[in-house]
Amino acid sequence: MAKRQSLHGEWSSRWAFILAATGSAVGLGNIWKFPYITGENGGGAFVLVYLLCIALVGIPIMIAEIMLGRLGRRSPINTMRHLVREARANPRWQYLGWLGVVAGFLILSYYSVIAGWAMAYFFRVASGMFDGADADQVTAAFDGLLASPEVLLAWHTIFMLMTMLVVARGVRAGLEAAVRLLMPLLFVLLAVMVGYAMSTGVFMDGVRFLFEPDFSRLSGTSVLVAMGHAFFTLSLGMGAIMIYGSYLPQNASIAQAGFWIAGADTLVALMAGLAIFPIVFANGLEPGAGPGLIFVTLPIAFGNMPAGTLFGALFFLLLVFAAWSSAISLIEPAVTHLVEDHGQSRIQACVKAGLATWLLGIGTVLSFNWWADIKVFGKTFFDALDFLTANIMLPLGGLFIAIFAGWVLSRRDSERELGGDHLGYRLWHFTVRYVSPLAVFVVFLRSIEVI
Ligand code: PFF
């Protein structure tokens, strides 16, 4: 296979890639979504299935996706186009690239609205609005935010602008510079939060909730949600990791990078759980409160603890940073596609992709107020988008990535990219051929009856 150069630049080193991919993986998924879906799905057993999905499906597919990206060195659409041609495979495989570009665009449209909540809460907490607040006041404040489409729209607009600004600056000056600053800060802030949770006196309640499995609380949908979340949290199945992989220098070890990224991502999710649940229990709050979990429960804690304004503001700042470095990777596949196939400059591509995403996001904004009663299959616009992307499109994308890497791509190519025919390689090859596709397939089958 001929060696290609990326048209959009390269990371300055292997570490820059790991940092950027970790920045993509660690986001609202870890700090907002993981705790609330864990709460909704009963805790320990759900966490166990999620961890199994990370190990058996997530990591092997992460390695496969980075590898395909580095082999193709183009937008996910063109990467698949090249790889399909070189493997003389069915041209329909190209749709895999499209599936990713569309999924990223759909996810960012609602991701940006939720990131907007986090921005609003940074200012709310910092202003001392929750000092001494009780559950009713905090709930009313959250409901008030959701009921104001103008406010939600304003924050969504600001977040989209921030995102497109970074993406417009390109691989090194934009993406790499941003994550270099954001990622280390995020770890420090999260560690501070876990430290606070340890001081609540009910830290162990949180630990038990997260790690003691009660399988009677696990439904078919829970398993699908756990698997969908494994893809979502690792940014897999939609070309984000593929496009980041396409900027990876040729001499970097893909498998090692995959383990680092998945490890860091899982660590952050578990740390977020350990920070949040003790606070939830210490205040007699409800773990299954849904998407508002951290916005309804945490401000109560922050409003009633010493230096709560400072800790609270730091926490939401952290959430905004984490969301920002993920958002840039959600739109990068669409932007590179516009640059490569429609002759646009990076700036033009950013304006177009950003505008389209912003427009679609208005649907999510309205689904919390004016359109709250309009339901498709019993779901609001936001719920439906979240379900469709995280639980269907990403696992489907991941399934096809595994099949492509395991069955269609020549063994010679994958062997060369992954450093030769050693035990680790064989284990990976077996997993992407059999274990990962079968696992995704079985979970899909199990959930058909519950959808
Ligand atoms: N992994 C991100 C999170 O956990 O918040 C979300 C995400 C980013 C999903 C990029 C998919 C993606 F391609």
Boltz pocket constraint, residues with backbone or C-beta under 6 A from the ligand:
constraints:
  - pocket:
      binder: B
      contacts: [[A, 24], [A, 25], [A, 26], [A, 27], [A, 28], [A, 29], [A, 30], [A, 104], [A, 107], [A, 231], [A, 232], [A, 233], [A, 234], [A, 235], [A, 236], [A, 238], [A, 239], [A, 240], [A, 241], [A, 322], [A, 326], [A, 327], [A, 329], [A, 330]]
      max_distance: 6.0
